[in-house]
Amino acid sequence: MRRRWTSLCSGRRSAIADGATILILSDKGVDRDHAPIPALLAVVGLASSPDPRRARARGSGLVLESGEPREVHHFCLLIGYGVQAINPYLAYEMPRTT
């Protein structure tokens, strides 16, 4: 987890340095050998990692593609910590109940 966390933060810094304006966090492609970092933990970590204000000042947005958020409270927390858009792909795949 620590190694992946370091990779995530350094990837963010290098993407912004290369001129990226939208950063997409995704948990697609996870399997039994590759566990995802919990969505809220990843978002809070990226928002509090070095230079978050500078990244926002440059206009970089944060998009989350995750199967984790399912309730209104989850969405509110993610948006409150800086996510501009959320694709809850698992919620779209769940059958509707009436």
C-alpha positions as CSV (number, residue, x, y, z in Angstrom):
1,M,0.0,0.0,0.0
2,R,2.8,2.4,0.9
3,R,4.6,1.8,-2.4
4,R,1.4,2.3,-4.4
5,W,0.6,5.5,-2.4
6,T,4.0,7.0,-3.2
7,S,3.4,6.1,-6.8
8,L,0.0,7.8,-6.8
9,C,1.4,11.1,-5.3
10,S,4.4,11.2,-7.6
11,G,2.2,10.5,-10.6
12,R,0.0,13.4,-9.7
13,R,3.0,15.7,-9.5
14,S,4.5,14.6,-12.8
15,A,1.1,14.8,-14.6
16,I,0.6,18.3,-13.5
17,A,4.1,19.3,-14.4
18,D,3.5,17.8,-17.9
19,G,0.5,20.1,-18.2
20,A,-2.4,17.8,-17.4
21,T,-5.6,19.6,-16.6
22,I,-7.8,16.7,-15.6
23,L,-6.6,13.9,-13.2
24,I,-8.7,10.7,-13.2
25,L,-8.6,8.4,-10.3
26,S,-10.0,5.0,-11.2
27,D,-10.4,1.7,-9.4
28,K,-11.3,-0.3,-12.5
29,G,-9.1,-3.2,-13.2
30,V,-8.7,-4.3,-9.6
31,D,-8.4,-8.0,-9.0
32,R,-7.3,-10.3,-6.2
33,D,-3.7,-9.3,-6.7
34,H,-4.4,-5.5,-7.0
35,A,-6.6,-4.1,-4.3
36,P,-7.8,-0.5,-4.7
37,I,-6.9,2.3,-2.4
38,P,-10.3,3.4,-0.8
39,A,-11.7,6.3,-2.8
40,L,-12.0,8.8,0.0
41,L,-8.5,8.1,1.3
42,A,-7.0,8.6,-2.2
43,V,-8.9,11.9,-2.7
44,V,-8.0,13.3,0.7
45,G,-4.4,12.2,0.3
46,L,-4.1,13.9,-3.1
47,A,-5.8,17.0,-1.8
48,S,-3.4,17.2,1.1
49,S,-0.2,16.2,-0.7
50,P,2.3,18.9,-1.5
51,D,1.2,21.7,-3.7
52,P,-2.6,21.1,-3.8
53,R,-3.3,24.8,-4.1
54,R,-0.8,25.3,-6.9
55,A,-2.4,22.3,-8.7
56,R,-5.9,23.9,-8.4
57,A,-4.5,27.3,-9.4
58,R,-3.2,25.8,-12.6
59,G,-6.7,24.5,-13.3
60,S,-6.3,20.8,-12.7
61,G,-9.5,19.0,-12.0
62,L,-10.0,15.7,-10.2
63,V,-12.4,13.1,-11.6
64,L,-13.2,9.8,-9.7
65,E,-14.2,6.6,-11.5
66,S,-15.1,4.2,-8.7
67,G,-17.5,1.4,-7.8
68,E,-17.3,2.5,-4.2
69,P,-19.6,5.5,-3.8
70,R,-23.3,4.4,-3.6
71,E,-25.0,6.7,-1.1
72,V,-25.5,10.5,-1.1
73,H,-23.2,10.9,1.9
74,H,-20.3,9.2,0.0
75,F,-20.8,11.7,-2.9
76,C,-20.9,14.6,-0.6
77,L,-17.7,13.7,1.2
78,L,-15.9,13.2,-2.1
79,I,-17.0,16.5,-3.5
80,G,-16.3,18.2,-0.3
81,Y,-12.7,17.0,-0.5
82,G,-12.2,18.3,-4.0
83,V,-13.6,15.9,-6.6
84,Q,-15.2,17.8,-9.4
85,A,-16.9,14.7,-11.1
86,I,-17.8,11.2,-10.1
87,N,-18.5,8.2,-12.3
88,P,-20.1,5.6,-10.0
89,Y,-20.0,2.8,-12.5
90,L,-21.1,0.1,-10.1
91,A,-24.2,2.1,-9.1
92,Y,-25.2,2.1,-12.8
93,E,-24.8,-1.7,-13.1
94,M,-27.0,-2.4,-10.0
95,P,-30.6,-3.4,-10.7
96,R,-33.2,-0.8,-9.8
97,T,-35.7,-1.6,-7.0
98,T,-39.1,0.1,-6.9
